[in-house]
Amino acid sequence: MIRIPTARIETVADFGPILDDLLETHRISQRALVEAAGGSFTRAQLYLWIVGKTAPSLAGLIKLVQALGYDLALVPREDAQ
C-alpha cells in the first residue's frame, strides 16, 4: 500500500520534504518524474522545489501530481468532511 504524506503544505519550505518523500515512496527518480510529466518542468526546477527554494506554478503542480499518479481534484482538503 502506498503511504501518502499527510502533512499540510503551508509554506514553500513545507513542499520540498513532502515531494522528496513522495519520490521515495513511489521509488521514482527525479529524472523519471520529469520524463513522466512530459518535460513540463526540468530537473533543475524539480531540485529547487525539493530544497525549498521555489515552488511550482499551478500548471507545474498539476503535471507533477499527475506524473505521480494522483488527481489534484481528488486530493481532499483538511477541512473537508
Protein Blocks (a to p, Z undefined) as FASTA:
>chain_A
ZZddfbdcfbfklmmmmmmmmmmmnopafklmmmmnoopacfklmmmmmnopaccdfklm
mmmmmmnopafklmccfkbZZ
